[in-house]
Structures are given as C-alpha cells and as structure tokens.
Amino acid sequence: MLTDEVLRHPTKVLTEAQRQAYFEDGFVLVEGAVSSDWLERLRDASDAMIARSRAVTENDDTFILEEGHSAETPRLKRVTSPVSHHETFWAFASESPIADAVADVVGPNVKFYHSKLNYKWAGGGQRFAWHQDIQAWPHTNYSPVTVGVYLEDCDMEQGPLRTVRGSHKGELYDLYDENGAWVVKIADHDLNWLQDDMIAHMTGPAGTMFLLNCRTIHGSTTNKSTRGRPLLLNVFSAADAFPYMAQPLPSPYDGAIVRGEPARWAHHDPRPCQIPPDWSNGYVGPWAHQNKDQTTRM
Ligand SMILES: O=C(O)CCC(=O)C(=O)O
C-alpha cells in the first residue's frame, strides 16, 4: 500500500504527528506506549527464558550467549525468536496495541515476520555497527517495520538503539565487506557524510516503544552501565509485502496476519535491494562478525 493510501486510514495508537514523524524521519519514539500489565507479563516471560538459559553452555537456536555466561550468572546477548519459546511473546506481538501501531504506518492489513529479544547485558553487551535491516530480509516493498520495546528503563549509558534521521529516504548500502563477507555493517567510507546532529537516540523509561523503518540506518554502542538493556524487537510488514529470501529467524507464526486481511496481490517497490547470504542452512547473526573490529565508526 502506498503512503497516501495509508494516510487515508485514521490512526489507532499513534497521533497524526507521530505518524508524520515516522514517514519523515524513518522512525518514531513513543514513551509510555506499553501498559504496566503487558510489561509485567513480558518481564516474567523474559525471566523464564533467562532461567532456562542457565542450563545452556553454548549458543544454540534459542540462546546467543554473552561472554562469561554461566548457570550462576547468566549473561545473554539474545533470545532468538522469543515468540517460538514463550506464549506471552506471541500474545504481545499479536494482541497488544503494537500491531495497531504498525497498522498506523503500513495500513490496516498487517503481517508478522519475526522477533528477537536483545539483552545487552550490564557492563559489556553487544554493540551493533551502523546498518540497515532490509538487506538481511528483502521484501517486495519497504513497508517492513521493527517495533522495539524496552522492558526496563534505557538511558544513554546502556547502549540505546540509535538511528540516522531521514536515512530511509536515501540509498541502501552494501553490507558485505571488501572480501565479500556478510558483515551487516556499512563501511566507514560510505558514511563520511554522517554528522552527530543527524543521530537520534532511542532512550526512555520501561515501556517506551519505537517504530523503525527497514531502510533506516541504525546501530548501538556497548552497555557501559551496571543495568541491563532488554529490548524486545518484533518485525511486521504490510500484508502485501512478501519476503523472497529464506527467513533468518523462523517461527510457527511466519506470515501470520495479525490485523486485517491477507493480501491477494503483492505490492512491488521498484527500488533494488541487496541480497543476503542464503539462510536456508541456518542464520549467522551480526555478533559473529561485528566485534572483530572495535575501531570502526559507531
Ligand atoms: O539491540 C540493538 O541495539 C540493535 C539491534 C539491531 O540493530 C538489529 O537487530 O538489527
């Protein structure tokens, strides 16, 4: 659905100004978007996952471990596809107002794509180099949007997600390095135009939500604080956007329609998209590549 058509539908969760900001900037940050009831349920589900991780000693399909992880002191980078592992995460993705917020920016027909829970543990945590998401999971159009929700307060010390304002309107960059390795990182020389005042930090109290367009350049630094930064990320698209490469984070809910109706016609955006490695034999996430080069511009 084209933006003009989306705008003909009144918003349900965002204000009109927030929706305009999303289209203009490629993201929007909304404090107090998630109720305390949902937050409590999500934290309980997260605690249950952390408890399960105590029995885990190496990365597997569910847990990506942070250095120093042990049964006594769990340290997680990520729970992959939380919707596959705890019913609360799917209930939140499908029943909570976040899917309505997505409808506000993609139109009334909304499809679920995948989810992840990035912890960024206290005193370290994963950093993410500047990148765009859509090259990792190309779709027939650029409606895919990630909804981020902080389960705890997140300030500048905790390595909040940060975005480059308006970058969704620019080009898609090469996420392979000069040796052809998939590094999920935009090369420094491609970002020589980037100024500090173009960068927005997604900080806020627990329950803060942001919507991030799939073309928007974003990243985050390490967590220098003594507090963790659990960030739940759910990706949705308009129902008329169809992925054409293997799903990197499969779940039983791939392609589930969470609002409105399935599409009978695919919508195609003519702008080209880079193709990722073939994930059909398993996904290798950015942590496998990005922490090798700590000098790179963040
Ligand atoms: O957790 C973060 O800070 C960034 C996550 C991210 O950029 C991604 O998963 O694409």
The ligand as an SDF file (V2000), in Angstrom:
LIG
                    3D

 10  9  0  0  0  0  0  0  0  0999 V2000
   19.8930   -4.3050   20.0050 O   0  0  0  0  0  0  0  0  0  0  0  0
   20.3870   -3.3410   19.4040 C   0  0  0  0  0  0  0  0  0  0  0  0
   20.8970   -2.4000   19.9900 O   0  0  0  0  0  0  0  0  0  0  0  0
   20.3700   -3.2400   17.9040 C   0  0  0  0  0  0  0  0  0  0  0  0
   19.6450   -4.3590   17.2350 C   0  0  0  0  0  0  0  0  0  0  0  0
   19.6890   -4.2340   15.7580 C   0  0  0  0  0  0  0  0  0  0  0  0
   20.1410   -3.2700   15.1930 O   0  0  0  0  0  0  0  0  0  0  0  0
   19.1570   -5.2990   14.9420 C   0  0  0  0  0  0  0  0  0  0  0  0
   18.7900   -6.3600   15.4910 O   0  0  0  0  0  0  0  0  0  0  0  0
   19.0910   -5.1000   13.7040 O   0  0  0  0  0  0  0  0  0  0  0  0
  1  2  2  0
  2  3  1  0
  2  4  1  0
  4  5  1  0
  5  6  1  0
  6  7  2  0
  6  8  1  0
  8  9  2  0
  8 10  1  0
M  END
$$$$
